Structure formats: C-alpha cells, structure tokens
Amino acid sequence: MVAPHPASSKKNSLETVTLVFRIPYYTQWGQSLLVSGSEPVLGSWNVKHGLLLSPMHQGEELVWCGKLSVASGFKCEYIYYVVDDDRNILRWEAGRRRKLVLPEAIQEGEMLETHDLWQVYVTGSASELGRWDSRKGLRLFHADTLLEVGPNRELTVDSMNGRLPNYVYLSDGNFRQIPWRGAGVAIPMFSVRSDDDLGVGEFLDLKLLVDWAVDSGFHLVQLLPVNDTSVHGMWWDSYPYSSLSVFALHPLYLRVQALSKSIPEEIEHEISMAKRQLHGESVDYEATMATKLSIAKKIFSQEKETTLSSISFLKFFSDNEEWLRPYAAFCFLRDFFETSDHSQWGCFANYSKEKLEKIVSKDSLQYDIICFHYYIQFHLHLQLSKAAEYARKKKVVLKGDLPIGVDRNSVDTWVYPNLFRMNTSTGAPPDYFDKNGQNWGFPTYNWEEMSKDNYAWWRARLTQMSKYFTAYRIDHILGFFRIWELPDHAITGLVGKFQPSIALSQEELEREGIWDFDRLSRPYVCQEMLQDKFGTFWPVVAAHFLNEYKNDCYEFKEDFNTEKKIVVKLKSSTGKSLWLDKEDQIQKGLIELLQNIVLIRDTEDGRKFYPRFNLEETTSFRNLDEHSKKVLSRLYYDYYFSRQEGLWRQNALKTLPVLLNSSDMLACGEDLGLIPSCVHPVMQELGLIGLRIQRMPSEPGIEFGLPSQYSYMTVCSLTFFPLMLS
C-alpha cells in the first residue's frame, strides 16, 4: 500500500470555504453590527477582535453582512453585537449562543450564507408550509402546535459579488408563543432542614425541597449564596454575601454521612450524638462547622488514598485546579497564622505562583492539610451536583445568587489584588431606611484592569455557577452601572461617591464663582455646633479631639480624623474615664461633625470634587452665602441625576454582556435602591429580568404592590432582607 503524499494531506487540511453572516437590523447613526464568537477568527469572545459587518439596503430593510474564509468542517458559537465606533458594546442578543457547524460536504471554494432571523416553527403561504395553518406547518424541532405571535417571516436570497451561495443556513430563533410564568420559593441554604442533616440545611436536602416544590406547583427554588464565607471562624461568617472564595462551596452544607459508604462504627456513633446535640430550631454556626470538619477529617484519614487516586477526583481536580489550589493554600495559611488578613502573613502576604507551589507541594509537611481542603470541595461538588441534577429531572429551576462583592480578606483579593481597589469600600448611599447609607466593607472593582483580559475572572465565576444552577440573581445590579465607593477608613456609608463618575472639576467650580475649596471640603466645626452636640461637656471634647486652628474654627487631630480612628481611639483613649457614660453620644457627635462637609476632594486628583450626598442638610451648606448655595444645589442635582447617565450606560454595556455571555443561565437583576434612569432601558435591551418587592412598591402612595400590574420581565418577591445565623 502506498502512503498518501504529505503535500496532498496538507492541501486537504487547508481547504477553505467562504462563510457569510447576514442579518437584518436597523441601527442609529454611529452604530454598527459585529459578530463575536468562540473561534479566533471571531475574536474568541473578545468583541474588540470580532468580525465587523457592513450595511446594505434591501428594499426597506437594512441588512448587515460580513464574510470570512474558514477551514472546511469549521464549527463555532457566536452572537451578534451592536457597537459604537470604538467597538464598545451598546447591546447584544438575548438568549443562548448561536451554534454553527459547516457540513463536511462543502467543497473547497464554495460559499455558505447564514440568514439569522428568529424562527423555529414555520408556517407560510406555500402548501409545503401549511398555507398559514399551524397544524400543517414545517416543524424544525419540538414545539407546541400554536400559531406564532408576530409578523410573517420572509426568506430572501441575494447574490454577493455576483455569486449566489451554495448553501443557506437559516437560524431565526425561538418559537414565539405565549409567555411563561412560574412561581417559586427563595430560601437560604441553611434553612433547608431535614431529619438527615447535622445541625444545618445541607445540599442533599435540596432533593426534598424539590419534591415539595413539585407537590406545591412551584417551578423555581432560589438559594442565597452558597460559597465559602469562612473568613473569621466566628458566627458572623454566616452572612452569605461576604465570600472567602467566589469559586469554593461552603463546608457548612456538607453531609458527612455521604463521604463514605463504610464509615467506622465509632464515627457513626459520633455523628448520631452530634445530630442530637445540634438539632434545634436555630443553627449554632460555630459548633456545627467545628463538628462537621472534625468528623470529616476522621473520615478523610480513612478514605484519602482511595478518593484522591480515583478517576472522578482527578477529573474534578483537573477541571478546578486554577482556583482550588490557591483556595487550599489560603485555608492552610489562614489557620496557620490565625487570621484571614493576608497582609499579616509575612513572606506569603503577596501571592505568587512560586510561593503557591511551595505551599501545595506533595513534599511539604502540610500536604495532608492541603489535600483535606481538596477532598471537602470535591464532595461538596458531588453533593450539590446530585441535587442540581435531581432538580433538572423534576423540571424545577434551581436559581443561584451572585454577590456583588468579595470579602476584603479573601482568596480572590490575595491572588488577584490588581482586580480590586483595596483602599476603598463598597456600599449604598443614604435612603429612606438608613440616613447614613450602607457600608458593606467589600473593596470595589478595578474595571479597567478587569477589561484587559475580557473580564476573565467574571467569566470563570459564572462558568462555575452554571455547573449547578439554571438561573441566577445578580446582587445589586446597579453596581455594574456604578458603585457607591467609600474610603476604607469609613464606618458609615454617607461620605462616598459614585465610581465611575464625572467629577466637578476645580475649573468648573471656579467658573461658577466657587473658590474656597478648603472651607467646602474639610469638616466645618465651630463652638456653636460643639455646644449643640455635647452641651456643657463640649470643652472636654474639643480639648481631646480637636485643634482650634483659627478663631472659632476647629479641625480634627490626626489621631481622630477618620470614622475608624474615632471608633478605635475612643475605646482605647487615655481620657476614656472622663466619658464612660457618654461614649456613644461622643462617637455619634464626632462622626456627624466629621461628615459636615459640602464637597469631597478626590484622593487621587486634588482638583476634582464630588458633592456630599444630601449636602443641603449640612450646617456647612446652610452657613454659605446664597450664591454659593444656589450653584452647589444645581451642581449637586446635575451630578447625581443627570451628567452620569451616558457614562453609566456605557459602563454597564461593557460589563453586563460579558456576564450574560458566560453561561446559559437565566439572569435576573436585583435593581433596588437609588436607580439611575439608564438602568431599566439597558436591562430591557439585554433581556434582563428585574425585581419588584411587594412590601416596597416604587409607585408613590401605594402600600402594597400588585403583581398583576408588573411587567412580564419581573421577579416578584413578598419581602427582602439579609440573613445571618447566631
């Protein structure tokens, strides 16, 4: 037998065909259509490197086309985007990614043209298409025999450069039918209790909850976040929105009985005893965590050789080692140094791959401890996967929760410090419920740095979630438009600014006749205010915490010039004996005086300023001249309610499509709070579902919302509150 000539094989492997993308779409001036997809010729999901399409008029339609040469047998996933002249995303297609596989029969030099409309079930005027009778229409794949909603579909084939396509690939979307609605339940994982659990709800208990949902006619089960939050080793770690890792699952939800089929009798007895001790109406977080980890370590010592060499574990490790190895190393260092504050870890404070290799090395003394964390995550994955698969078989949607932040002392901030603004804190501005706003303590995101690898951290995070969930809630979706950013030394959420935002420049203010920036941006404190807050005790407060830098003008001493310093120093101060019964009053009064400013000076650029939230309520503002008050009031409303809209819209359209494109999960945005006017139009463009709380209606004069009056793209909930265990 004669072997094929190498040149002949090479020629066959390089055969190319022409692939043409074609879609009708009306755009506005400055907008273009672009295709981005899974393969390098389509940008590998980086929109900046996608295929830009060209417009042409076909009758009254504007049709966008583009072509490229690909190898025979080419296959890809792709999505259409609307972009501006700089290829910034303006909007993108909702729904799942399109999939294209070129038939092997296509020959060298032939052309295939994709016609991307929206269709799966066709009826038309021809007899072959049922003459508009849906019962006789052309069935492309399984769908109910309903008449499709919307205008008639059309198929047009034109020549391109004088050539007709050899093949036409028609991909025009889903069957347009009556919208689906469904009811469900939202519950924290720790509340899903059963007779089999050990002190807390466990992943395998979800199977019972799914059965209950089916019997109740529910279609969805929504969970609060289930990621590991073991930052402090204390009960407040039970707050599910402060992640130690955005990839690791929480050991709290592990069923230790399922770790092995041959648990020794003495360990079985220990489990039975623990179940009786921890069985109660409330969850003892610390005792439950300690008990589960203690028992799991004993089972691990019996099972480690078998488990760690199994095919299923090796596959799990291979699929997850990028986050799993740093997570295990972090857990070891946290326990070794007795703190999650990685800045206190000496030579390990700054992460590097070389240091990681030393920590997780098979030759290290702590390798058993590292493997224990692998082992726990492996079994958590198996147990949650089993529950998720059960929900899918029962046709119940399991919905997850994507927290807006990560804990400051987390695996993610240790491994990727460049992705976070570590000198800041995330929160929410003041509202009806809290006049001082909220300070969540999470560092804000460095979006510019994240964009350099097309938001790989976010894409990996969503990919991980999609292993278990069919839908997910985006916590505080407003944070993807702009986030309320506070300095890391703040305690309250009042003196913050939106990030990103267009600041008030010094030049802009000077043009308006505003010039005394020190007066406006430093705490305004005089004797009258001190007397008002502290009464006859004011001289003691002034002497201890303040300096009088000019007649009747006071400034905070260096040791007390931030909210955190006031709280910490007040408890440890040498003068504490003077105000034992007044500590709360003094702390509250000092912080209010510290917040008595009109403008916040940018810490990175001293010529930029931000109006303090509710500045008109400050005595600093009320003591200004009328011209200054009028100008600053106008600029305040411009900053918060006008000038940022375009910037925030653009920011959301850079970040949100990446999340939505990272998985097939249905995304629902929690859009509560001070909502910019650009938010709902962007959510509508991206096909994002919003949230309405019946007890918190947005309409004035209504005490309780009516779901029947909500738009279709809405999740309705009775109430909204965070949960913690004791």
Disulfide bonds with the S-S distance in Angstrom:
none
